Amino acid sequence: MTLLRMAVSYRKSAELIRLRIYALKEAAKTADGKEKSQLEQRIRDLSSMYRDTQEIARVLERYYDRRYHNHGGPRP
């Protein structure tokens, strides 16, 4: 599997996570007490996972782009 194909897979996963976050936010609107607290914690966890998944996809897409990796230091 190439890096670009892996990036596509990560993008698809990120989209599924985003949809799940949306569904949980809708459920949290009508939840009470402990259930609402648990849903909000799950949303926070998934939001972090969503950001990480998007970042991994971005890195995979730009892996061979020297400008993307050149942060002022030498590249191995």
ROFI-686468 format. One record per residue: x, y, z negated of N, C-alpha, C in turn; residue in three letters. Coordinates in steps of 0.05 Angstrom, whole numbers, plus 5000, padded with zeros to 4 digits. Layout:
BEGIN
XYZXYZXYZALA...
***
This chain:
BEGIN
501749775000500050005000501850255000MET501250445017502850685019501950884997THR503651074992503051274972500551434979LEU500151485005497751635012495251475008LEU495351215013493051045008492551024978ARG494651014962494251014933492951274924MET493751494936492651754929489651754935ALA488851644958485951624964484551464943VAL485751244935484451084914484151234888SER486151384880486051554856483851764859TYR483651884883481552094887478751964884ARG478451724894475851594891475251534862LYS477251444848476951394819476251654804SER477551874811476952124799474052214803ALA473152164827470352234833468352064817GLU468951814813467251644796467251744767LEU469651824757469851924730468252184728ILE468452354748466952614748463952564746ARG463052364762460152304762459252194735LEU461052034722460351934696460252154675ARG462052344677462052574659459452724662ILE458552764686456052904691453752754678TYR453652494682451452334671451452344640ALA453852344628454052354599453152634589LEU453852844603453053114596449953134596LYS448753014616445753014618444652864594GLU445752634587444852474565445252624538ALA447352764536447952914511445953134506ALA444753234527442753454524440353364507LYS439653114508437353014494438052844470THR440652794465441552624443441552794417ALA441452654395441552784369443852654352ASP444752814333446552714312448952564322GLY449252324310451652154316451852084345LYS449652024358449651954386450752184403GLU449952424397450852654412453852694408LYS454752664383457552684376459252484392SER458252234393459652024407459752084437GLN457552184448457552254477459452474483LEU459552674465461352904469464352814468GLU464952624450467652524448468352364473GLN466452214483466952054508467352254531ARG465852464532466252664553469052784552ILE469952854528472652964525474752764534ARG474452514527476352304535476352274565ASP473952264577473852234606474852484621LEU474452714609475452964622478452954624SER479752864603482652834603483552624624SER482152404625482752204645482352304673MET480252464677479652584703481952764712TYR482852944694485053124701487552964708ARG488152764692490552594697490352454723ASP488052344730487652194755488052384778THR486952624777487252824798490252894802GLN491652934779494453004781496152784793GLU495552534786496952314798496452304828ILE493952344837493352354865494952574879ALA495152804866496553034878499552964881ARG500752844861503552764862503952564884VAL502252364886502552164907502252284935LEU500452464938500052594964502552764972GLU503852874953506053064959508752944952ARG508952684947511452564938513852624956TYR513452624982515652665000516052955008TYR514453134997514753425004516853544985ASP519153614995521353714979520553974964ARG518954144977518154394965516454344939ARG514954124939513254064916514953984892TYR517153834897518853734876521053924867HIS521654114883523854294877523054504857ASN523654444831522954634810525454774800HIS527254824817529654974810532054794803GLY531554544798533754364791534454164813GLY536654034810537353834831535453594830PRO534853484852533153244854534953004858ARG534552794843536252554846536052434873PRO
***
